[in-house]
């Protein structure tokens, strides 16, 4: 009888844990694109993230099979000087959105593993603080692009 109660308790805990949706389940990505630069320079990745959940979603990192590393950065201007800072996370507010765009938040994509050209699709995996992931296809755009096109 004791074993039966333990099994029911374990099943209940597993069901309760499953009822809590992952952060990535509430985030939708749109307008995802990458600005390709010449001569093997790092590419910038941009996307709009919409969170329809009742809690903030914390983006902690990203990766891509097409790049050796993907880092989260923020570009700012201070006293007429542009600077770029690496971030350890970016919060997408509950029922809100965050845009990763030129001259702001962006993904810095280092060392492409293959020759990419405008029009190619690049898979990027966004990772959230709870361990959930959101795979997103980014459209490669030329160096003079200003948006997703």
N, CA and C atoms as an extended XYZ file, in Angstrom:
447
Properties=species:S:1:pos:R:3:atomname:S:1:resname:S:1:resid:I:1 pbc="F F F"
N         0.826       -1.195        0.000 N   UNK     1
C         0.000        0.000        0.000 CA  UNK     1
C         0.867        1.254        0.000 C   UNK     1
N         1.926        1.234        0.773 N   UNK     2
C         2.843        2.361        0.855 CA  UNK     2
C         3.402        2.704       -0.529 C   UNK     2
N         3.763        1.671       -1.280 N   UNK     3
C         4.347        1.850       -2.610 CA  UNK     3
C         3.332        2.507       -3.558 C   UNK     3
N         2.069        2.137       -3.435 N   UNK     4
C         1.016        2.706       -4.271 CA  UNK     4
C         0.887        4.214       -4.025 C   UNK     4
N         0.916        4.649       -2.758 N   UNK     5
C         0.816        6.066       -2.422 CA  UNK     5
C         2.004        6.846       -2.972 C   UNK     5
N         3.192        6.247       -2.892 N   UNK     6
C         4.392        6.892       -3.423 CA  UNK     6
C         4.269        7.075       -4.937 C   UNK     6
N         3.756        6.078       -5.632 N   UNK     7
C         3.582        6.168       -7.082 CA  UNK     7
C         2.597        7.272       -7.444 C   UNK     7
N         1.505        7.364       -6.699 N   UNK     8
C         0.523        8.419       -6.954 CA  UNK     8
C         1.108        9.801       -6.681 C   UNK     8
N         1.886        9.921       -5.619 N   UNK     9
C         2.521       11.189       -5.289 CA  UNK     9
C         3.505       11.591       -6.390 C   UNK     9
N         4.305       10.657       -6.842 N   UNK    10
C         5.278       10.929       -7.899 CA  UNK    10
C         4.567       11.337       -9.195 C   UNK    10
N         3.504       10.641       -9.540 N   UNK    11
C         2.738       10.974      -10.754 CA  UNK    11
C         2.138       12.378      -10.638 C   UNK    11
N         1.629       12.719       -9.474 N   UNK    12
C         1.064       14.055       -9.255 CA  UNK    12
C         2.111       15.146       -9.384 C   UNK    12
N         3.299       14.916       -8.841 N   UNK    13
C         4.373       15.901       -8.963 CA  UNK    13
C         4.804       16.079      -10.414 C   UNK    13
N         4.882       14.995      -11.151 N   UNK    14
C         5.271       15.077      -12.553 CA  UNK    14
C         4.228       15.846      -13.358 C   UNK    14
N         2.955       15.609      -13.082 N   UNK    15
C         1.893       16.325      -13.783 CA  UNK    15
C         1.907       17.808      -13.426 C   UNK    15
N         2.122       18.115      -12.161 N   UNK    16
C         2.168       19.515      -11.732 CA  UNK    16
C         3.341       20.229      -12.377 C   UNK    16
N         4.472       19.569      -12.462 N   UNK    17
C         5.645       20.165      -13.106 CA  UNK    17
C         5.406       20.396      -14.579 C   UNK    17
N         4.697       19.505      -15.227 N   UNK    18
C         4.410       19.642      -16.650 CA  UNK    18
C         3.415       20.743      -16.943 C   UNK    18
N         2.620       21.129      -15.937 N   UNK    19
C         1.613       22.159      -16.147 CA  UNK    19
C         2.244       23.535      -16.303 C   UNK    19
N         3.463       23.710      -15.797 N   UNK    20
C         4.162       24.986      -15.909 CA  UNK    20
C         4.830       25.061      -17.271 C   UNK    20
N         4.349       25.956      -18.120 N   UNK    21
C         4.875       26.048      -19.488 CA  UNK    21
C         6.264       26.657      -19.489 C   UNK    21
N         7.066       26.200      -20.419 N   UNK    22
C         8.420       26.708      -20.579 CA  UNK    22
C         8.384       28.137      -21.109 C   UNK    22
N         9.422       28.908      -20.774 N   UNK    23
C         9.500       30.299      -21.227 CA  UNK    23
C         9.422       30.389      -22.749 C   UNK    23
N        10.137       29.497      -23.437 N   UNK    24
C        10.160       29.537      -24.901 CA  UNK    24
C         8.780       29.298      -25.509 C   UNK    24
N         7.896       28.607      -24.786 N   UNK    25
C         6.552       28.347      -25.297 CA  UNK    25
C         5.732       29.628      -25.448 C   UNK    25
N         6.113       30.671      -24.715 N   UNK    26
C         5.360       31.926      -24.738 CA  UNK    26
C         5.987       32.987      -25.640 C   UNK    26
N         7.163       32.687      -26.189 N   UNK    27
C         7.869       33.676      -26.994 CA  UNK    27
C         7.733       33.333      -28.474 C   UNK    27
N         7.362       34.314      -29.255 N   UNK    28
C         7.264       34.179      -30.717 CA  UNK    28
C         8.318       35.082      -31.332 C   UNK    28
N         9.021       34.546      -32.316 N   UNK    29
C        10.058       35.307      -33.015 CA  UNK    29
C         9.545       35.712      -34.387 C   UNK    29
N         9.826       36.950      -34.782 N   UNK    30
C         9.451       37.420      -36.117 CA  UNK    30
C        10.532       38.359      -36.646 C   UNK    30
N        10.505       38.578      -37.954 N   UNK    31
C        11.438       39.495      -38.622 CA  UNK    31
C        12.901       39.156      -38.302 C   UNK    31
N        13.231       37.867      -38.332 N   UNK    32
C        14.587       37.411      -38.000 CA  UNK    32
C        15.489       37.506      -39.224 C   UNK    32
N        16.610       38.231      -39.096 N   UNK    33
C        17.535       38.381      -40.207 CA  UNK    33
C        18.960       38.586      -39.695 C   UNK    33
N        19.880       38.322      -40.580 N   UNK    34
C        21.304       38.474      -40.281 CA  UNK    34
C        21.915       39.391      -41.321 C   UNK    34
N        22.718       40.349      -40.857 N   UNK    35
C        23.462       41.215      -41.776 CA  UNK    35
C        24.841       40.599      -41.989 C   UNK    35
N        25.070       40.141      -43.225 N   UNK    36
C        26.354       39.553      -43.590 CA  UNK    36
C        27.354       40.661      -43.898 C   UNK    36
N        28.552       40.537      -43.355 N   UNK    37
C        29.616       41.494      -43.621 CA  UNK    37
C        30.728       40.805      -44.404 C   UNK    37
N        31.497       41.565      -45.170 N   UNK    38
C        32.552       40.954      -45.994 CA  UNK    38
C        33.758       40.506      -45.171 C   UNK    38
N        34.611       39.737      -45.812 N   UNK    39
C        35.926       39.360      -45.282 CA  UNK    39
C        35.866       38.610      -43.948 C   UNK    39
N        34.830       37.838      -43.746 N   UNK    40
C        34.753       37.032      -42.531 CA  UNK    40
C        34.478       37.818      -41.261 C   UNK    40
N        34.060       39.079      -41.398 N   UNK    41
C        33.726       39.872      -40.216 CA  UNK    41
C        32.486       39.286      -39.543 C   UNK    41
N        32.319       39.514      -38.231 N   UNK    42
C        31.132       38.983      -37.544 CA  UNK    42
C        29.842       39.518      -38.162 C   UNK    42
N        28.826       38.696      -38.146 N   UNK    43
C        27.504       39.091      -38.637 CA  UNK    43
C        26.656       39.541      -37.454 C   UNK    43
N        25.705       40.431      -37.716 N   UNK    44
C        24.751       40.858      -36.698 CA  UNK    44
C        23.433       40.140      -36.911 C   UNK    44
N        22.847       39.628      -35.843 N   UNK    45
C        21.559       38.945      -35.913 CA  UNK    45
C        20.488       39.771      -35.228 C   UNK    45
N        19.350       39.903      -35.910 N   UNK    46
C        18.270       40.760      -35.420 CA  UNK    46
C        16.946       40.015      -35.477 C   UNK    46
N        16.080       40.256      -34.491 N   UNK    47
C        14.798       39.560      -34.411 CA  UNK    47
C        13.892       40.307      -33.436 C   UNK    47
N        12.600       40.188      -33.627 N   UNK    48
C        11.633       40.721      -32.674 CA  UNK    48
C        11.088       39.554      -31.868 C   UNK    48
N        11.116       39.683      -30.545 N   UNK    49
C        10.627       38.640      -29.643 CA  UNK    49
C         9.400       39.153      -28.908 C   UNK    49
N         8.273       38.464      -29.074 N   UNK    50
C         7.013       38.805      -28.414 CA  UNK    50
C         6.704       37.739      -27.370 C   UNK    50
N         6.437       38.165      -26.153 N   UNK    51
C         6.129       37.254      -25.052 CA  UNK    51
C         4.653       37.405      -24.689 C   UNK    51
N         3.850       36.359      -24.955 N   UNK    52
C         2.434       36.421      -24.598 CA  UNK    52
C         2.168       35.814      -23.224 C   UNK    52
N         3.230       35.485      -22.490 N   UNK    53
C         3.087       34.881      -21.169 CA  UNK    53
C         2.895       35.911      -20.073 C   UNK    53
N         2.504       35.424      -18.897 N   UNK    54
C         2.259       36.304      -17.750 CA  UNK    54
C         3.520       36.549      -16.922 C   UNK    54
N         4.639       35.960      -17.332 N   UNK    55
C         5.919       36.193      -16.657 CA  UNK    55
C         6.970       36.521      -17.704 C   UNK    55
N         7.972       37.291      -17.296 N   UNK    56
C         9.070       37.627      -18.197 CA  UNK    56
C         9.794       36.355      -18.621 C   UNK    56
N        10.316       36.368      -19.821 N   UNK    57
C        11.152       35.271      -20.322 CA  UNK    57
C        12.569       35.812      -20.412 C   UNK    57
N        13.523       35.095      -19.876 N   UNK    58
C        14.917       35.552      -19.857 CA  UNK    58
C        15.736       34.796      -20.896 C   UNK    58
N        16.122       35.515      -21.960 N   UNK    59
C        17.009       34.963      -22.972 CA  UNK    59
C        18.421       34.990      -22.407 C   UNK    59
N        19.058       33.816      -22.341 N   UNK    60
C        20.392       33.743      -21.731 CA  UNK    60
C        21.509       33.510      -22.732 C   UNK    60
N        21.227       32.875      -23.857 N   UNK    61
C        22.249       32.698      -24.884 CA  UNK    61
C        21.625       32.159      -26.158 C   UNK    61
N        22.477       31.989      -27.151 N   UNK    62
C        22.032       31.482      -28.445 CA  UNK    62
C        23.185       30.725      -29.083 C   UNK    62
N        22.839       29.880      -30.047 N   UNK    63
C        23.858       29.143      -30.798 CA  UNK    63
C        23.331       28.907      -32.200 C   UNK    63
N        24.246       28.534      -33.090 N   UNK    64
C        23.873       28.242      -34.464 CA  UNK    64
C        24.832       27.197      -35.017 C   UNK    64
N        24.315       26.225      -35.764 N   UNK    65
C        25.217       25.260      -36.393 CA  UNK    65
C        26.083       25.907      -37.475 C   UNK    65
N        25.735       27.129      -37.897 N   UNK    66
C        26.480       27.813      -38.947 CA  UNK    66
C        27.551       28.767      -38.421 C   UNK    66
N        27.621       28.962      -37.111 N   UNK    67
C        28.601       29.879      -36.515 CA  UNK    67
C        29.279       29.231      -35.317 C   UNK    67
N        30.567       29.536      -35.164 N   UNK    68
C        31.330       28.984      -34.036 CA  UNK    68
C        30.786       29.502      -32.708 C   UNK    68
N        30.363       30.766      -32.675 N   UNK    69
C        29.776       31.300      -31.447 CA  UNK    69
C        28.765       32.387      -31.769 C   UNK    69
N        27.802       32.514      -30.885 N   UNK    70
C        26.764       33.549      -30.982 CA  UNK    70
C        26.673       34.190      -29.603 C   UNK    70
N        26.843       35.506      -29.564 N   UNK    71
C        26.828       36.227      -28.294 CA  UNK    71
C        25.754       37.308      -28.315 C   UNK    71
N        25.209       37.594      -27.159 N   UNK    72
C        24.202       38.633      -26.997 CA  UNK    72
C        24.914       39.941      -26.656 C   UNK    72
N        24.661       40.990      -27.448 N   UNK    73
C        25.308       42.286      -27.253 CA  UNK    73
C        24.280       43.421      -27.242 C   UNK    73
N        24.727       44.555      -26.753 N   UNK    74
C        23.959       45.792      -26.849 CA  UNK    74
C        24.889       46.895      -27.325 C   UNK    74
N        24.484       47.596      -28.372 N   UNK    75
C        25.220       48.773      -28.839 CA  UNK    75
C        24.588       50.004      -28.217 C   UNK    75
N        25.431       50.917      -27.743 N   UNK    76
C        24.957       52.169      -27.165 CA  UNK    76
C        25.862       53.291      -27.648 C   UNK    76
N        25.393       54.505      -27.468 N   UNK    77
C        26.208       55.679      -27.778 CA  UNK    77
C        26.319       56.511      -26.518 C   UNK    77
N        27.546       56.897      -26.203 N   UNK    78
C        27.796       57.699      -25.005 CA  UNK    78
C        28.796       58.784      -25.373 C   UNK    78
N        28.415       60.039      -25.193 N   UNK    79
C        29.267       61.188      -25.545 CA  UNK    79
C        29.766       61.109      -26.984 C   UNK    79
N        28.878       60.719      -27.887 N   UNK    80
C        29.236       60.655      -29.293 CA  UNK    80
C        30.050       59.447      -29.699 C   UNK    80
N        30.330       58.576      -28.768 N   UNK    81
C        31.122       57.369      -29.044 CA  UNK    81
C        30.220       56.142      -28.970 C   UNK    81
N        30.302       55.302      -29.992 N   UNK    82
C        29.556       54.041      -29.987 CA  UNK    82
C        30.355       52.999      -29.233 C   UNK    82
N        29.640       52.188      -28.472 N   UNK    83
C        30.296       51.084      -27.793 CA  UNK    83
C        29.378       49.873      -27.788 C   UNK    83
N        29.992       48.708      -27.688 N   UNK    84
C        29.233       47.466      -27.690 CA  UNK    84
C        29.571       46.717      -26.394 C   UNK    84
N        28.533       46.224      -25.729 N   UNK    85
C        28.690       45.514      -24.469 CA  UNK    85
C        28.082       44.132      -24.590 C   UNK    85
N        28.821       43.125      -24.126 N   UNK    86
C        28.277       41.765      -24.103 CA  UNK    86
C        27.331       41.646      -22.904 C   UNK    86
N        26.185       41.016      -23.123 N   UNK    87
C        25.181       40.830      -22.070 CA  UNK    87
C        25.117       39.357      -21.672 C   UNK    87
N        24.787       39.100      -20.405 N   UNK    88
C        24.616       37.703      -19.987 CA  UNK    88
C        23.169       37.258      -20.094 C   UNK    88
N        22.238       38.211      -20.294 N   UNK    89
C        20.837       37.861      -20.519 CA  UNK    89
C        20.078       39.077      -21.034 C   UNK    89
N        18.895       38.803      -21.530 N   UNK    90
C        17.988       39.853      -21.987 CA  UNK    90
C        16.578       39.414      -21.623 C   UNK    90
N        15.879       40.248      -20.865 N   UNK    91
C        14.518       39.913      -20.450 CA  UNK    91
C        13.500       40.390      -21.485 C   UNK    91
N        12.568       39.486      -21.818 N   UNK    92
C        11.425       39.823      -22.663 CA  UNK    92
C        10.250       39.945      -21.694 C   UNK    92
N         9.722       41.168      -21.492 N   UNK    93
C         8.709       41.363      -20.449 CA  UNK    93
C         7.424       40.584      -20.707 C   UNK    93
N         6.729       40.275      -19.618 N   UNK    94
C         5.423       39.619      -19.724 CA  UNK    94
C         4.504       40.474      -20.578 C   UNK    94
N         3.796       39.834      -21.497 N   UNK    95
C         2.871       40.523      -22.404 CA  UNK    95
C         3.559       41.695      -23.107 C   UNK    95
N         4.829       41.523      -23.422 N   UNK    96
C         5.585       42.601      -24.058 CA  UNK    96
C         6.517       42.065      -25.125 C   UNK    96
N         7.370       42.935      -25.628 N   UNK    97
C         8.287       42.536      -26.687 CA  UNK    97
C         9.618       43.247      -26.544 C   UNK    97
N        10.610       42.657      -27.185 N   UNK    98
C        11.938       43.241      -27.281 CA  UNK    98
C        12.383       43.075      -28.721 C   UNK    98
N        12.938       44.150      -29.275 N   UNK    99
C        13.475       44.079      -30.630 CA  UNK    99
C        14.997       44.064      -30.574 C   UNK    99
N        15.575       43.087      -31.230 N   UNK   100
C        17.007       43.081      -31.462 CA  UNK   100
C        17.163       43.717      -32.834 C   UNK   100
N        17.799       44.894      -32.892 N   UNK   101
C        17.842       45.692      -34.113 CA  UNK   101
C        19.187       46.403      -34.211 C   UNK   101
N        19.560       46.832      -35.415 N   UNK   102
C        20.811       47.580      -35.556 CA  UNK   102
C        20.861       48.752      -34.570 C   UNK   102
N        22.036       49.002      -34.013 N   UNK   103
C        22.299       50.078      -33.052 CA  UNK   103
C        21.618       49.843      -31.700 C   UNK   103
N        21.229       48.601      -31.405 N   UNK   104
C        20.616       48.270      -30.121 CA  UNK   104
C        21.033       46.875      -29.701 C   UNK   104
N        20.096       46.143      -29.121 N   UNK   105
C        20.352       44.737      -28.802 CA  UNK   105
C        20.553       43.971      -30.105 C   UNK   105
N        21.458       42.998      -30.079 N   UNK   106
C        21.678       42.167      -31.269 CA  UNK   106
C        22.463       40.916      -30.894 C   UNK   106
N        22.467       39.971      -31.810 N   UNK   107
C        23.300       38.785      -31.675 CA  UNK   107
C        24.567       39.024      -32.487 C   UNK   107
N        25.724       38.807      -31.887 N   UNK   108
C        26.992       38.907      -32.596 CA  UNK   108
C        27.391       37.487      -32.970 C   UNK   108
N        27.442       37.237      -34.271 N   UNK   109
C        27.656       35.885      -34.786 CA  UNK   109
C        29.074       35.792      -35.345 C   UNK   109
N        29.889       34.980      -34.697 N   UNK   110
C        31.324       34.915      -34.979 CA  UNK   110
C        31.696       33.644      -35.737 C   UNK   110
N        32.578       33.797      -36.724 N   UNK   111
C        33.211       32.699      -37.451 CA  UNK   111
C        32.207       31.745      -38.100 C   UNK   111
N        31.708       32.173      -39.249 N   UNK   112
C        30.781       31.321      -40.000 CA  UNK   112
C        31.464       30.023      -40.393 C   UNK   112
N        30.756       28.912      -40.246 N   UNK   113
C        31.295       27.594      -40.580 CA  UNK   113
C        31.141       27.255      -42.060 C   UNK   113
N        30.408       28.085      -42.788 N   UNK   114
C        30.236       27.880      -44.226 CA  UNK   114
C        30.082       29.246      -44.880 C   UNK   114
N        30.318       29.282      -46.180 N   UNK   115
C        30.153       30.531      -46.915 CA  UNK   115
C        28.657       30.828      -47.033 C   UNK   115
N        28.243       31.933      -46.462 N   UNK   116
C        26.837       32.330      -46.505 CA  UNK   116
C        26.667       33.455      -47.515 C   UNK   116
N        25.509       33.477      -48.142 N   UNK   117
C        25.197       34.527      -49.112 CA  UNK   117
C        23.781       35.023      -48.850 C   UNK   117
N        23.493       36.258      -49.296 N   UNK   118
C        22.134       36.776      -49.106 CA  UNK   118
C        21.096       35.792      -49.651 C   UNK   118
N        20.046       35.609      -48.876 N   UNK   119
C        18.982       34.683      -49.239 CA  UNK   119
C        19.071       33.354      -48.509 C   UNK   119
N        20.253       33.020      -47.954 N   UNK   120
C        20.396       31.774      -47.199 CA  UNK   120
C        19.608       31.854      -45.896 C   UNK   120
N        19.169       30.702      -45.408 N   UNK   121
C        18.534       30.603      -44.091 CA  UNK   121
C        19.584       30.106      -43.099 C   UNK   121
N        19.590       30.700      -41.927 N   UNK   122
C        20.521       30.334      -40.865 CA  UNK   122
C        19.703       29.972      -39.635 C   UNK   122
N        19.868       28.753      -39.151 N   UNK   123
C        19.159       28.304      -37.932 CA  UNK   123
C        19.886       28.860      -36.709 C   UNK   123
N        19.129       29.498      -35.829 N   UNK   124
C        19.645       29.996      -34.560 CA  UNK   124
C        18.759       29.423      -33.463 C   UNK   124
N        19.386       28.884      -32.432 N   UNK   125
C        18.663       28.329      -31.285 CA  UNK   125
C        18.762       29.334      -30.143 C   UNK   125
N        17.627       29.909      -29.747 N   UNK   126
C        17.576       30.826      -28.612 CA  UNK   126
C        17.342       30.011      -27.346 C   UNK   126
N        18.130       30.273      -26.309 N   UNK   127
C        18.021       29.531      -25.046 CA  UNK   127
C        17.574       30.467      -23.926 C   UNK   127
N        16.645       29.960      -23.118 N   UNK   128
C        16.076       30.737      -22.037 CA  UNK   128
C        16.536       30.205      -20.680 C   UNK   128
N        16.348       31.013      -19.643 N   UNK   129
C        16.867       30.709      -18.313 CA  UNK   129
C        16.351       29.383      -17.755 C   UNK   129
N        15.154       28.963      -18.148 N   UNK   130
C        14.603       27.708      -17.632 CA  UNK   130
C        15.083       26.496      -18.428 C   UNK   130
N        15.980       26.713      -19.400 N   UNK   131
C        16.503       25.609      -20.204 CA  UNK   131
C        15.728       25.352      -21.484 C   UNK   131
N        14.603       26.031      -21.671 N   UNK   132
C        13.824       25.828      -22.888 CA  UNK   132
C        14.498       26.528      -24.071 C   UNK   132
N        14.189       26.054      -25.273 N   UNK   133
C        14.819       26.601      -26.472 CA  UNK   133
C        13.769       26.968      -27.517 C   UNK   133
N        14.155       27.915      -28.369 N   UNK   134
C        13.309       28.342      -29.466 CA  UNK   134
C        14.162       28.385      -30.727 C   UNK   134
N        13.973       27.424      -31.648 N   UNK   135
C        14.714       27.474      -32.912 CA  UNK   135
C        14.076       28.495      -33.853 C   UNK   135
N        14.923       29.317      -34.465 N   UNK   136
C        14.438       30.382      -35.346 CA  UNK   136
C        15.273       30.380      -36.626 C   UNK   136
N        14.610       30.471      -37.767 N   UNK   137
C        15.307       30.628      -39.045 CA  UNK   137
C        15.513       32.108      -39.318 C   UNK   137
N        16.774       32.502      -39.479 N   UNK   138
C        17.143       33.874      -39.797 CA  UNK   138
C        17.455       33.947      -41.286 C   UNK   138
N        17.038       35.011      -41.946 N   UNK   139
C        17.319       35.234      -43.351 CA  UNK   139
C        18.600       36.044      -43.483 C   UNK   139
N        19.568       35.532      -44.232 N   UNK   140
C        20.817       36.251      -44.471 CA  UNK   140
C        20.554       37.392      -45.448 C   UNK   140
N        21.002       38.588      -45.089 N   UNK   141
C        20.821       39.787      -45.903 CA  UNK   141
C        22.183       40.401      -46.178 C   UNK   141
N        22.309       41.243      -47.210 N   UNK   142
C        23.596       41.845      -47.538 CA  UNK   142
C        24.017       42.902      -46.506 C   UNK   142
N        25.273       43.329      -46.598 N   UNK   143
C        25.845       44.276      -45.641 CA  UNK   143
C        25.110       45.613      -45.596 C   UNK   143
N        24.472       46.023      -46.697 N   UNK   144
C        23.777       47.304      -46.713 CA  UNK   144
C        22.306       47.201      -46.308 C   UNK   144
N        21.866       46.035      -45.862 N   UNK   145
C        20.465       45.855      -45.446 CA  UNK   145
C        20.188       46.624      -44.163 C   UNK   145
N        18.977       47.142      -44.067 N   UNK   146
C        18.577       47.865      -42.860 CA  UNK   146
C        17.426       47.196      -42.129 C   UNK   146
N        16.893       46.104      -42.691 N   UNK   147
C        15.792       45.404      -42.062 CA  UNK   147
C        15.612       44.029      -42.640 C   UNK   147
N        14.594       43.330      -42.162 N   UNK   148
C        14.354       41.942      -42.559 CA  UNK   148
C        14.003       41.814      -44.035 C   UNK   148
N        13.540       42.892      -44.658 N   UNK   149
C        13.271       42.880      -46.093 CA  UNK   149
C        11.977       42.227      -46.476 C   UNK   149
